[in-house]
Amino acid sequence: MNKSPIMILVGPQLAENIGMSARAMMNCNIEELRLVDPKEDHLSAKAISASSNAEEILYNAKVYSSTKEALADLDFVFAATARHRDQIKPIYNADTAAAESDKLLALGHKCGIMFGCERTGLSNADVSLADAIINIPLNPKHSSLNLSQAVLIIGYEFYKTQIEKPVVHLETNGAQFASKEKLFKFIEHFENLLSECGNYNDQDKKEKLLINLQNIFTRNQMTEQELNTLYGAINYISKKN
């Protein structure tokens, strides 16, 4: 069973774009590449170099003489195109197409995503062989993409269906969060330094300032390293003054 959709490049013109498409596929853990009538050798030095260590995909790529031949064993095919085709077909964007292909693959179907050549994209005849169209909504004034960019965008949306949804988290690089005790001692130290300032003797202003300081430092997850940096900075400033 295929775990990912098959990428089909129809009439790619430049070896570099084939290589960069392979790189995009490797980024997204998509393994199978099919080429229809490529104009340059997909195993040339230019293609291998552009693949940036994704040459395994190029070595395993299958070459076909016609689009029909490349699609013959597939159950469902998407055609990636930015142009209006006047054909009656379901139109997906990249993320909905990814969800649909994930569902079809889980049912054991073989899915492919077809991309056209760099200059003109897919022909109407090629699009007519597909079950559905993928349209990536972009700036209407400039919606054309480099071949490998289109492969990467669509491939990445599929990859997102295969991984756990990332959770926003704070990266501390191993630093320990400062305890409330240490944080309160720092604020107390700060307050003692401020006591030397004239405006701090105004009781109303003092109370508001203290509350603001406590809110600033308690709502942020301060690490011990950050707290030590603040200690050093305010001590330096107090000595300079």
N, C-alpha and C positions, 0 to 999 in steps of 0.2 A: 504493500500500500504506500502510495506517495504521501509524504508528510507535509509537502509544500507544493505550491503551484509550479508548473513548468514555465519558464520564461522563453518566449519565442521571438527572436529578432528577425524581421522580414526585410531582406535586402539591405543589411547594414553596409554603409559605405567605407567607414574608416576602422582600421584595425584597433586604433586607440580607443574608440568608443565601445568596441566589443570587449576589450580588456577592462575598461572602466565599468561596464555593465556587469562583468563577472565579479569585479571588486564589490559593487553594490549588492550583488546577490549574496556574496560571502558575508558581508556585513549583516545581512538579514537572515542568514542560515537557510538560504534557498539554493539547492544544489544542481538542479538540472537545467541546462541551457540547450536550446535548439536554434539553429541558424538556417535561414532559408536564403539560398543564393547570395552568400556574402561576397562583397566586391573585393575584399582583401583577406589575406590569410589570417585566421583567428589564432594561429600558432606562431605568428611572426614575432620577432623580437619586440616590435612596437606594442603588440597586443599583450605579450607576457609582461613587459615592463609596466604598462598601464594597469594591469590587473593587481599589482602591488600585493604579491603573495597569494593571489586567488587563482593561480594558474591551473590548479587542480580542476576547476570548473571548465576551463578552456580545453584541457586535455580530454575531458570526458564529454565535451559538447558533441552533439550530433548535427550533421549537415544534410540538408534536404534540397532538392531541386525545385520544389513547389510548395506553396502554402498548404494546399490540400494534403499533400504527403505528410507534412509536419504535424497536421492536426488530426490525422486519420484515427489514431488510437485514443483520442481524448473524448471525455464525456461532456465537458462544458468548457467553453472558451470565451474569455473576455478580450475585447479589442480596445486598446488604449488609444484614444484620439481626442484632440482638442477641437476639431472642426465639426460643424453641423453636417450630418450625412444624409438627411432626408430618407432615413431608413427606419422602419418601425421595429424598434428594439428597446428593451429595458436599459435605462441609463443609470449607472452607479457612480458614486464618487469613490475615491481610493479606500476610505475606511469601510463603507458599506460593502464594497466589492471584496475586501479582505474578510469581512465577517461571513459573507456568502460562500467564498471559497473555502474558508475554514469549516463551515458546516458541510459542504459537499465532500470535502476530503475525509471528514470524520465518518461519512456514510460509505466511504470506499470508492468515490468517484475520482477520476483523473481530471484535473483542471489545468488549464493553460491560460497565460496572459500574453497577448500578442502585441508587439510594438513595430511600428513602421520605420522606414529609413530616415536618416537625419534630414534630408532635404524636403521631402514631400509627405512623410508619414505613411500611413497605410492607404492603399488604394480602396476605392469603394467595393471592388470585387473581393478584396481580402476581408473588409469589414463585414460583408454579407455572409461570410463563412462563420462568423462568431455568433454566440448565443446572446451576448450582451455587450454593452459599451461601458468603458470606464472613462469618465471625464474628470479631470482634476481642475476644479475652479480656481482660476488665477486672474491676475489683472487683465481685463478684456483688451487693453491696449497692447499687451505683450504676454500672451499666454503660451507661447511655444517654449518647449523644454529641450535641453540636450537629451539624447537618448538615455544615457546613464543616469541623468537626473530623474527621468520618468521612472526608470527601473527602481531607483532607490526610494522614491516617494511611495510608490505602490508596494514595493517589497517591505518597506518599514511598517506600513499599516498592517500588512499580514503578520510581520514579526511580533507586533504588539498584541495580536490575538494569541500568541504562543507563550507569552511570559506573564508573570504576575504584574498587576498594575503597580507601577512605582509609587511609593509613599514619600511625601516630602519629609525630610529629616535634616537635623542639624549635624553636620560633619565636624567633630571636635578633634580629629586626628589623634585620638588617644588621650586627650587632655581630660582631667576630671572636672566635673562641675563643682563650683564653690558651694559649700554648705551655707545654709541660712546664717549660722553662727558667724562664719567668716565674713559674709556679706554685711551683716549688721555691724560687725566690728569696723569694717571699712567705712560704712556710712557714718558711724560714730567718729571715726578718725577724721573724715572729711568735715563733719560738723564742727569738730574742735578747731580745725584750721580756719573755718569760716567765722568762728567766734571773734577772730581778730579783725574782721571787716566791720566798718561802721554801720552799714545798713542792717547787719545781722542782729543788731540789738533791738530793732523794732519787732515787738513780740508777734504782731499779726503777720508781718512779712516773713519772720523766722519760721512760724508754723507752716505757712504755705510752701515756703522753700524746702523745708524738711520733707513734707509730704510729696512734693514733686521729685525730690532726689530719691526718696524711697521707691516711688513708682518707676522711675527711670531704671533703677538697678534691679528691682525685683521682677519686673515683667520681662526682662531679658535673662536668658540662661547664661549667666556669667561663668566662665571657667576660672580655675585658680590662677592659671597663667595670665588671663586677662585682668583679673583682680590685682595681681602683683604688678602688672604693667601700669595700671591706674595709680596704685600706691606710689610707684616710682615717679610717675609724671606729676602728680599733685605735690609730692614732697619736693621735687626739683623746682616747680613753680613757686612754692611757698618760700624756699630758700633764696630764690632769685629776687623775690620781692622784699 
